[in-house]
C-alpha cells in the first residue's frame, strides 16, 4: 500500500444474482483505474425490500477472487461478531491465496442488531464490541505471523493453534478498520493500515481524521503510515454523478487517500461502471 490516491467500487451482494454481480466485477477488473472492489458483510439486505436476496460474503468473495485477475478485493467491512477471529483469519488467508495476494482485509465491530437477533448471534454492548474487535485483531495478526500461536484474552483464546499456510502478502494483507467513535479510532491507530471512515460529510471526516492523527502520535506512530478511506452511496434520487464527483473531491481535500463509491442503487441500469469511470474517477485522477 502507498499514499497515492486510490479508487474503488462498493458492489454489495444484495438484490442481485451471482451472475449479474460477477459481470460487474469482471467489468471493473478490466479497468486499471479501479483499484479495489468491495462486498459488504451482511446476511440480510440493508435496503428495501429487506426480504430480498443477499448472499453470504466470504464464500462469495472467494468465488470472485477466483474469477478476477487484477483488482484488489475485500469487504467494507467484515462484522467481527459474526465469526470467531481464528476462523476468520483462516478464511482470509484462503482468499488471499485464491486471489494471488489481492485481499484487502476489512473489519469492524459490527452494528446490525436486527441481524444478530434474527440469526441468534450475541450482540454485546458497544463498548464490549470495541474491546472484542481490538482483541480479534491481535488474534488474527498472530495467526498470520506465527505457526502455533497461543493467546489468552478476555474474549478469545488460542492454544498452540496450527496456522499454515501464511498469507501470500507480507507480512499480511492490509487491515482496513471501519470506525467513527473515539474508542474505535484508538483501535484504528494501533491496529489498522487503513482507516475506513464512517463520516457522511467531509467536515466530519476532517474532524475525525485530526483526532486519529492525535491518537497515532500519542502511541508513537507516524500518522502518515495510516491511509484514509472515504465511501459513500450514489443514488439516482439524491445524487447525480457530477454531485458524486464533488463529494469525492471534498473528501480528498479533507485527507482521504481512498475513495469508494457504492453503486447498489444502479444494479438495474446499464453501463454503471463506465459512468463511474468517465464521470467520477477519470476527472478526479486528472485534477488531483
Residue pairs with C-beta under 8 A, 6 or more apart in sequence:
1 174
1 193
1 194
1 227
3 224
3 227
3 257
4 257
5 252
5 257
5 258
5 259
5 284
5 285
5 288
6 35
6 36
6 257
6 258
6 259
7 33
7 34
7 35
7 258
7 259
7 260
7 280
7 281
7 284
7 285
8 34
8 35
8 36
8 37
8 38
8 72
8 258
8 259
8 260
8 261
9 28
9 34
9 36
9 37
9 38
9 260
9 261
9 262
9 263
9 273
9 276
10 38
10 40
10 76
10 231
10 260
10 261
10 262
10 263
10 264
11 21
11 24
11 25
11 28
11 37
11 38
11 39
11 262
11 263
11 264
12 38
12 39
12 40
12 42
12 46
12 262
12 264
13 21
13 39
13 40
13 54
13 55
13 57
13 60
14 40
14 42
14 45
14 46
14 47
14 52
14 53
14 54
14 264
15 45
15 47
15 49
15 52
15 53
15 54
15 264
15 267
16 53
16 267
17 53
18 55
18 60
18 63
20 267
21 60
21 64
22 63
22 64
22 67
24 263
24 272
24 273
25 37
25 64
25 67
25 68
25 71
26 67
26 68
27 273
28 34
28 37
28 71
28 273
29 37
29 68
29 69
29 70
29 71
30 70
31 273
31 277
32 70
33 277
33 281
33 282
33 285
34 71
34 273
34 277
34 281
35 71
35 72
35 258
36 71
36 72
36 73
36 74
36 104
36 258
36 260
37 64
37 68
37 71
37 72
37 73
38 73
38 74
38 75
38 76
38 104
38 106
38 260
39 57
39 60
39 61
39 64
39 74
39 75
39 76
40 46
40 57
40 75
40 76
40 77
41 57
41 58
41 75
41 77
41 78
41 79
41 82
42 54
42 57
42 79
42 112
42 115
43 54
43 56
43 115
43 118
43 119
44 50
44 54
44 112
44 114
44 115
44 118
45 51
45 52
45 53
45 54
46 112
47 264
47 265
57 75
57 78
58 75
58 78
58 91
58 95
61 73
61 74
61 75
61 95
62 94
62 95
62 98
64 73
65 73
65 95
65 98
65 99
65 102
65 103
66 98
66 99
68 99
68 102
70 102
71 102
72 102
72 103
72 104
73 95
73 99
73 102
73 103
73 104
74 103
74 104
74 105
74 106
74 176
75 106
76 106
76 176
76 178
76 196
76 231
76 260
77 106
77 107
77 108
77 176
77 177
77 178
77 196
78 88
78 105
78 106
78 107
78 108
79 108
79 109
79 110
79 111
79 112
80 88
80 107
80 108
80 109
80 110
80 129
80 132
80 133
80 136
81 109
81 110
81 116
81 121
81 122
81 123
81 124
81 129
81 132
82 110
82 121
83 91
84 156
85 135
85 136
85 137
85 139
85 140
85 143
85 156
86 139
86 143
86 156
86 158
86 161
88 107
88 136
88 140
89 139
89 140
89 143
89 144
89 163
90 143
90 163
92 103
92 105
92 140
92 144
92 167
92 173
93 144
93 165
93 166
93 167
95 103
96 102
96 103
96 167
96 168
96 169
96 173
97 165
97 167
97 168
100 168
101 167
101 168
101 169
103 167
103 169
103 173
104 173
104 174
104 176
104 194
105 140
105 172
105 173
105 174
105 175
105 176
106 176
106 177
106 178
106 196
107 133
107 136
107 137
107 175
107 176
107 177
107 178
108 133
108 177
108 178
108 179
108 196
109 126
109 129
109 130
109 132
109 133
109 179
109 184
110 116
110 123
110 129
113 123
115 121
116 122
116 123
117 123
124 132
126 181
127 183
130 181
130 183
130 184
130 187
131 154
131 155
132 155
132 156
133 177
133 184
133 187
134 187
134 190
134 191
135 153
135 154
135 155
135 156
136 156
137 175
137 177
137 187
137 191
138 151
138 153
138 191
139 151
139 153
139 156
139 158
141 172
142 149
142 151
142 158
142 163
143 149
143 158
143 161
143 163
144 163
144 166
144 167
144 171
144 172
144 173
145 166
145 171
145 172
146 163
147 162
147 163
147 164
148 160
148 161
148 162
148 163
149 158
149 160
149 161
149 163
150 158
150 159
150 160
150 161
151 157
151 158
166 172
167 173
174 193
174 194
175 191
175 192
175 193
175 194
176 192
176 193
176 194
176 195
176 196
176 229
177 184
177 187
177 188
177 191
177 192
177 194
177 195
177 196
178 184
178 196
178 197
178 198
179 185
179 187
179 188
179 195
179 196
179 197
179 198
180 197
180 198
180 199
180 208
182 211
185 195
185 208
185 211
185 212
185 215
186 215
188 195
188 212
188 215
188 226
189 212
189 215
189 216
189 218
189 219
189 221
189 226
190 219
190 221
192 226
193 225
193 226
193 227
194 226
194 227
194 228
194 229
194 258
195 209
195 212
195 226
195 227
195 228
195 229
196 229
196 231
197 205
197 208
197 209
197 228
197 229
197 230
197 231
197 251
197 256
199 205
199 208
199 230
200 232
202 230
202 247
202 250
202 251
202 253
202 254
203 254
205 228
205 230
205 251
205 254
205 255
205 256
206 254
206 255
209 228
209 254
209 255
212 223
212 226
212 228
213 223
216 222
216 223
216 225
216 226
217 223
227 257
227 258
228 255
228 256
228 257
228 258
229 256
229 257
229 258
229 259
229 260
230 248
230 251
230 254
230 256
230 258
230 259
230 260
231 259
231 260
231 261
231 262
232 244
232 247
232 248
232 251
232 260
232 261
232 262
233 239
233 261
233 262
233 264
233 265
234 241
234 244
234 261
234 262
234 263
234 265
234 266
234 276
235 265
236 265
236 266
236 269
237 265
239 247
241 275
241 276
241 279
241 280
242 279
244 261
244 279
244 280
245 279
245 280
245 283
245 284
248 259
248 261
248 280
248 284
249 284
249 287
249 288
251 259
252 259
252 284
252 288
259 284
261 276
261 280
263 272
263 273
263 276
266 272
266 275
